[in-house]
Amino acid sequence: MLLTEYVTCEPVRDAVSTWGSLASSLTQMPTASSPAWVMLLFAGVMMATFVGVAVERFHKTVAALCGAAVLIILSMALDLFPYSKVYEFIKEDLNIFGVIIGTGILVDVVGKSGLFHFLSMWIVRLTAGRAGSLFVTLCVVTFLFVSVLTIVPAMLILSSLVLVICRSLGYKPMPLLLSVAICANSGAIATFASGLPNIMIGTAASIPYVDFLKVSLPYAALSLVIAIIGLRFFFRNDLPWKQSESDKAALKQQIEGFDPWAMVEDRRVLFRSATILIATVCGFALAQPLGVGMDFIAMVGATAALLFSGKGVEDAIGKVNWTVILFFMGLFVIIGCVKETGALKWVAEQVIAFSGNQIALLIPLMGVFSAVASSIVDNIPVAATLIPIVQDISGGDTGVPAEPLWWTLIICCNLGGNGTPIGSISCVIAIYALKKEAGVHVGWGTFLKLGGAIMLIQVIGAILYVMMLHWQGWIPAIQS
């Protein structure tokens, strides 16, 4: 099955359309609040939109656009703000659109060069097909791929690879494919650009790229270890973990028949693509010292890929998922409208009152809520809603440090995707691939036992991790 077929299937397209970000436009809260009934009305429309996002039969982009249209009409009817205010909800996040478009083009062009297939096949050959080695290697490779490529392209590549491997070696596909899906969410918290929720929060909080390597990357690696242990225990009876020497020799011989160069049409294009990809990743890390935005780096990388490695320029640009852009435009407007009523400020005040401004209580509250909500709805609207709340909780004279709250939100929003079959795009892709290609159905009960248990341990660990870093003074201060 072609990788592009995963992108065009309805469940995956709906889930992919939730990828994007909301950041710097969610800045200061309004100083005055609207009447309580207005705040409740706007909050109700927002929640109804989120329900629409969570329902599979209702396209997420349509839900966001409908919610935005309703709130704009209500805002005009109630004379809350002039229509021109709507553009302010969007304009400051145009840099995020640049990242989405640039990375989308870059990954498409590099993927067509055969680079990802080449790397994947060499990794499989190194394991000689042994179940234990293959399992661990695929988990680690997933982590690395997601860290560099973001979760969607990495999952599309790896899901096809896993299905091919399982057909060739006679392994059950569910253990390996679900393992890849769950480990992908650990890779999503590794760097600034590995998950678009990271870009949302990182941009809103002005967190440097390097700080992700200092704070979230270590726990990303730890959460990967937790996932591998949990997966190995859960699937202890589903793969031939212990194999005889004759079985190993037969597998090795079979794997040696795999050709890493099979999808490489031009080796020069492959090498150029690899160089451009590496340079772009380095550019992300150096963007802030250079005084440029992540969007500039992403667009330069995309332009270089089209110039030196791309053959189908129109096709590559056409692969940009414009439903993502429309989804976020709607989401920006929804959050902006609700923010203008003062509803999010009121929620922040209640959180502050409940916690007594104690960071020891705020971190667990933020971690549990963001993880559970992300597993039910999606981490994008959850992060979008919580960004202005965190800004208000840590702003002014509250005395609450912002840094631990931001890192809690980053880590737990991503790991919350492991909780349910619809909580993460990686899980959606894996479950759909299993059903369509292997005829294997993964029910909610099965997934909750696996992903839910792993998420619980990972989120508890994340809360303790951030609290420890804060108390030890190891979290880098964020410069405004």
C-alpha positions in Angstrom: 0.0 0.0 0.0 1.3 3.4 -0.9 2.0 5.8 1.9 -0.1 8.5 0.4 -3.2 6.3 0.8 -2.9 6.7 4.5 -3.1 10.5 4.2 -6.2 10.4 2.0 -8.3 8.0 4.1 -11.1 9.7 5.9 -10.3 8.8 9.6 -6.6 9.7 9.1 -7.4 12.9 7.2 -9.7 14.0 10.0 -7.1 13.3 12.6 -4.3 14.9 10.5 -6.5 18.0 10.1 -6.1 18.5 13.9 -2.4 19.2 13.5 -1.4 22.8 13.8 -0.8 25.4 16.4 -2.0 28.4 18.3 0.5 30.6 20.0 1.4 34.2 20.2 -2.1 35.6 19.4 -3.2 34.3 22.7 -1.5 37.0 24.7 -3.0 39.3 27.3 -6.4 38.8 28.7 -9.0 41.6 28.5 -9.1 43.9 31.5 -12.9 43.9 31.6 -15.3 40.9 31.6 -18.6 40.6 29.8 -21.8 39.6 31.8 -21.8 36.1 33.1 -24.5 34.9 30.6 -22.3 36.1 27.7 -19.2 34.3 29.0 -21.3 31.1 29.5 -22.8 31.5 26.0 -19.4 31.8 24.3 -17.8 29.1 26.4 -20.8 26.8 25.5 -20.2 27.4 21.8 -16.5 26.7 22.3 -17.2 23.4 24.1 -19.8 22.4 21.5 -17.1 23.0 18.9 -14.7 20.7 20.8 -17.3 18.0 20.9 -17.6 18.3 17.2 -13.9 18.0 16.9 -14.0 14.8 19.0 -16.8 13.2 17.0 -15.4 11.2 14.1 -18.3 11.7 11.8 -18.0 15.4 12.0 -15.0 16.8 10.2 -12.8 18.8 12.6 -12.2 21.6 10.2 -15.9 22.1 9.6 -16.5 22.1 13.4 -13.9 24.8 13.9 -15.2 27.0 11.0 -18.8 26.6 12.2 -17.8 27.6 15.8 -15.8 30.6 14.5 -18.7 31.8 12.3 -21.2 31.5 15.2 -19.0 33.4 17.6 -18.3 36.2 15.1 -22.0 36.6 14.5 -22.7 36.7 18.3 -19.9 39.1 18.9 -21.2 41.5 16.3 -24.8 41.2 17.5 -23.8 41.9 21.1 -21.4 44.6 20.0 -18.4 43.1 21.9 -15.7 44.2 19.5 -15.4 45.5 15.9 -15.1 42.9 13.1 -11.5 44.1 12.4 -10.5 42.5 15.8 -10.9 39.1 14.2 -7.8 39.7 12.1 -5.8 40.3 15.3 -6.6 36.7 16.4 -4.9 35.4 13.3 -2.1 37.8 12.2 0.4 37.1 15.0 0.4 33.4 14.3 1.2 33.6 10.6 4.7 32.4 11.5 3.2 29.1 12.6 1.6 28.6 9.2 5.0 29.1 7.7 6.4 26.2 9.8 3.5 24.0 8.8 3.8 24.7 5.1 7.6 24.6 5.0 8.0 21.3 6.9 5.2 19.8 4.9 6.9 20.5 1.6 10.3 19.5 2.9 9.2 16.1 4.2 7.3 15.3 1.0 10.2 16.1 -1.3 12.7 14.3 1.0 10.4 11.3 1.2 10.2 11.0 -2.6 14.0 10.8 -2.7 13.7 7.4 -1.0 15.8 8.5 2.0 13.4 7.4 4.7 12.9 4.0 3.1 16.6 3.6 2.7 17.3 4.3 6.4 14.4 2.1 7.5 15.5 -0.9 5.5 19.1 -0.7 6.8 17.8 -0.6 10.3 15.7 -3.7 9.7 18.7 -5.5 8.2 20.8 -4.6 11.2 18.4 -6.4 13.5 18.4 -9.5 11.4 14.6 -9.8 11.9 14.8 -11.0 15.5 11.6 -10.1 17.3 13.2 -8.6 20.4 15.8 -6.6 18.5 13.3 -5.5 15.9 10.8 -4.4 18.6 13.3 -2.2 20.5 14.9 -0.9 17.3 11.5 0.2 15.8 10.6 1.9 19.1 13.9 3.9 19.1 13.7 4.6 15.4 10.2 5.9 15.8 11.4 8.2 18.6 14.2 9.6 16.4 12.0 9.9 13.3 9.3 11.8 15.1 11.9 14.1 16.8 13.2 15.1 13.3 10.2 14.8 11.0 7.1 15.4 13.3 4.6 12.7 14.1 2.5 12.4 10.9 5.2 11.8 8.2 7.1 9.6 10.6 4.0 7.4 11.3 3.1 7.2 7.6 6.6 5.9 6.8 6.9 3.5 9.8 3.4 2.1 9.6 4.0 1.0 6.0 7.4 -0.4 6.9 6.0 -2.4 9.8 3.3 -3.9 7.7 5.8 -5.0 5.1 8.1 -6.5 7.8 5.3 -8.4 9.4 4.1 -9.9 6.1 7.6 -10.9 5.2 8.5 -12.4 8.6 5.1 -13.8 9.6 4.8 -11.6 12.7 1.5 -10.4 14.1 1.3 -6.7 13.1 -0.6 -5.4 16.1 2.2 -5.5 18.7 4.7 -3.7 16.5 2.3 -1.2 15.0 0.8 -0.2 18.3 4.3 0.0 19.8 5.3 2.4 17.1 2.2 4.5 17.6 2.7 4.8 21.4 6.4 5.5 21.2 5.7 8.2 18.6 4.1 10.3 21.4 7.3 10.2 23.4 9.2 11.5 20.4 6.7 14.3 20.0 8.0 16.1 23.1 11.7 15.8 22.2 12.2 19.1 20.4 10.6 22.4 19.6 9.5 21.2 16.1 8.8 17.5 16.8 5.2 18.2 17.7 3.1 21.2 16.6 1.6 21.6 20.1 5.2 22.2 21.1 5.4 25.0 18.5 2.1 26.4 19.8 3.3 26.6 23.4 6.9 27.3 22.7 6.0 30.3 20.5 3.4 31.6 23.0 6.0 31.3 25.9 9.0 32.3 23.8 10.9 29.1 24.8 14.2 28.7 22.9 14.8 25.6 20.9 17.8 24.7 23.0 15.7 24.7 26.2 13.7 21.8 24.8 16.9 19.8 24.6 17.6 20.6 28.2 14.1 20.1 29.7 11.7 18.0 27.6 14.2 15.8 25.7 15.4 14.0 28.9 11.9 13.1 29.9 11.0 12.2 26.4 13.7 9.5 26.5 12.5 8.4 30.0 8.9 8.2 28.8 10.2 6.1 25.8 11.7 3.6 28.3 8.5 3.5 30.2 6.6 2.8 27.0 9.0 0.1 25.9 8.7 -1.7 29.2 5.0 -1.5 29.3 4.6 -2.7 25.7 7.0 -5.5 26.2 5.0 -6.8 29.1 1.6 -6.3 27.4 2.7 -8.2 24.3 4.7 -10.8 26.1 2.7 -13.6 24.4 2.2 -12.1 21.0 5.7 -12.2 19.4 8.3 -14.9 19.3 10.6 -13.2 21.8 12.7 -16.4 22.2 14.0 -17.8 18.9 16.3 -20.7 18.1 19.5 -20.2 16.3 18.1 -21.8 13.1 15.1 -19.4 13.2 17.5 -16.5 13.6 19.6 -17.7 10.7 16.5 -18.1 8.5 15.3 -14.6 9.4 18.7 -13.0 8.7 18.8 -14.6 5.2 15.3 -13.4 4.5 16.1 -9.8 5.6 19.2 -9.7 3.5 16.9 -9.9 0.5 15.5 -6.5 1.3 16.9 -3.8 -1.0 17.4 -0.4 0.7 17.9 1.2 -2.7 14.6 -0.1 -4.1 12.8 3.2 -3.9 15.8 5.4 -4.7 15.6 6.6 -8.3 18.7 8.9 -8.1 21.3 8.6 -5.5 22.5 12.2 -6.0 19.0 13.4 -5.1 19.0 11.2 -2.0 22.3 12.7 -0.8 21.1 16.2 -1.5 17.8 15.6 0.3 19.7 14.3 3.3 22.0 17.3 3.4 19.0 19.7 3.2 17.1 17.9 5.9 20.1 18.0 8.3 20.7 21.6 7.5 17.1 22.5 8.2 17.1 20.7 11.6 20.3 22.5 12.5 18.7 25.8 11.4 15.8 25.2 13.8 18.3 25.0 16.6 20.1 28.1 15.5 17.1 30.2 14.6 16.9 32.2 17.8 20.7 33.1 17.9 20.5 34.1 14.3 17.5 36.3 15.0 15.2 34.7 12.5 11.9 32.8 13.0 11.3 29.1 12.7 9.0 29.8 9.8 11.9 31.3 7.9 14.1 28.2 8.5 11.2 25.9 7.4 10.5 27.9 4.2 14.2 28.1 3.3 14.5 24.3 3.8 11.4 23.8 1.6 12.7 26.1 -1.1 16.1 24.3 -1.1 14.4 21.0 -1.4 12.2 22.1 -4.3 15.2 23.7 -6.0 17.8 21.0 -5.6 15.8 17.8 -5.0 12.2 18.3 -6.2 10.9 17.2 -9.5 7.2 17.7 -9.1 7.0 21.2 -7.6 3.3 21.6 -8.1 2.7 18.2 -6.5 4.8 18.9 -3.5 3.1 22.2 -2.8 -0.2 20.6 -3.4 0.6 18.1 -0.6 0.3 20.9 2.0 -2.7 20.1 4.1 -4.8 23.2 3.7 -7.5 21.7 5.9 -5.0 22.2 8.7 -4.6 25.9 7.9 -8.4 26.3 7.9 -8.8 24.4 11.1 -6.4 26.7 12.9 -7.9 29.8 11.5 -11.2 28.7 13.0 -9.6 27.8 16.2 -7.8 31.1 16.5 -11.0 33.0 16.1 -12.9 30.8 18.6 -10.3 31.1 21.4 -9.9 34.8 20.6 -13.6 35.5 20.9 -14.0 33.6 24.1 -10.9 35.3 25.5 -12.4 38.7 24.8 -15.5 37.9 26.9 -13.2 37.3 30.0 -14.3 33.7 30.3 -10.8 32.3 30.2 -9.6 34.9 32.7 -12.4 33.8 35.0 -11.3 30.2 34.8 -7.7 31.2 35.5 -8.9 33.1 38.6 -10.8 30.1 39.9 -7.7 27.9 39.4 -5.6 30.4 41.3 -8.2 30.5 44.1 -8.4 26.8 44.3 -4.7 26.2 44.4 -3.9 29.1 46.6 -1.1 30.1 44.2 0.8 26.9 45.2 2.9 25.6 42.4 2.9 22.2 44.1 -0.8 22.0 43.4 -0.9 23.9 40.1 1.5 21.5 38.3 -0.5 18.3 39.1 -3.8 20.1 38.2 -2.3 21.2 34.8 -0.7 17.9 34.1 -3.8 15.7 34.8 -6.3 18.0 33.1 -4.2 18.5 30.0 -3.5 14.8 29.6 -7.0 13.5 30.2 -8.5 16.2 28.0 -6.0 15.5 25.3 -6.9 11.8 25.3 -10.6 12.6 24.8 -10.7 15.6 22.5 -7.3 16.3 21.0 -4.2 18.0 22.2 -4.5 21.0 19.8 -7.7 22.6 21.2 -6.7 21.6 24.7 -3.3 23.4 24.3 -5.1 26.3 22.6 -7.5 26.8 25.5 -4.9 26.4 28.2 -2.2 28.7 26.8 -4.1 32.0 27.7 -5.1 30.5 31.1 -1.4 29.7 31.9 -0.5 33.2 30.8 -3.0 34.7 33.2 -2.2 32.4 36.1 1.5 33.2 35.9 1.1 36.9 34.9 0.8 40.0 37.0 1.4 39.9 40.7 0.4 36.2 41.3 4.0 35.2 42.0 3.4 31.9 40.2 6.4 31.0 38.0 5.4 30.3 34.4 8.2 27.9 33.4 7.0 24.7 35.2 3.5 25.2 34.0 4.6 25.6 30.4 6.7 22.4 30.5 3.9 20.5 32.2 1.5 21.5 29.5 4.0 20.6 26.7 4.8 17.1 28.1 1.3 16.1 29.3 -0.6 17.3 26.2 1.6 15.0 24.0 1.6 12.0 26.3 -2.2 12.3 26.8 -2.6 11.0 23.3 -1.7 7.5 24.5 -4.8 7.3 26.6 -7.4 6.4 24.0 -7.5 5.2 20.4 -8.5 8.7 19.2 -6.3 10.7 21.5 -3.3 10.8 19.1 -2.9 11.0 15.3 -0.2 8.2 15.6 -2.8 5.9 17.2 -5.4 6.7 14.6 -3.0 5.9 11.8 -1.9 2.7 13.4 -5.4 1.4 14.2 -6.7 2.3 10.7 -3.8 0.6 9.0 -4.3 -2.6 11.1 -8.0 -2.7 10.2 -7.6 -2.0 6.5 -4.4 -3.8 5.7 -4.3 -6.7 8.3 -8.0 -7.1 9.1 -7.2 -6.6 12.8 -9.7 -4.6 15.0 -8.4 -2.9 18.1 -11.2 -2.2 20.5 -11.4 0.5 23.1 -11.0 -2.0 25.9 -7.8 -3.4 24.6 -6.3 -0.1 23.9 -7.3 1.4 27.3 -5.5 -1.5 29.0 -2.4 -0.8 27.0 -2.2 2.9 26.2 -4.2 4.0 29.3 -1.9 2.3 31.7 1.2 3.6 30.0 -0.2 7.1 29.8 -1.0 7.0 33.6 2.6 6.1 34.5 4.1 8.6 32.0 1.9 11.5 33.2 2.6 10.8 36.9 6.3 10.7 36.1 6.1 13.9 34.1 4.5 15.7 37.0 7.2 14.5 39.4 9.9 15.3 36.9 8.8 18.9 36.4 8.3 19.5 40.1 11.8 18.1 40.8 13.3 20.4 38.1 11.5 23.4 39.6 12.5 22.7 43.2 16.1 22.1 42.1 16.2 25.3 40.1 17.1 23.4 36.9 14.4 24.9 34.6 15.9 27.6 32.4 14.2 31.0 32.9 12.3 32.3 30.0 13.3 35.7 28.8 10.3 37.9 27.8 
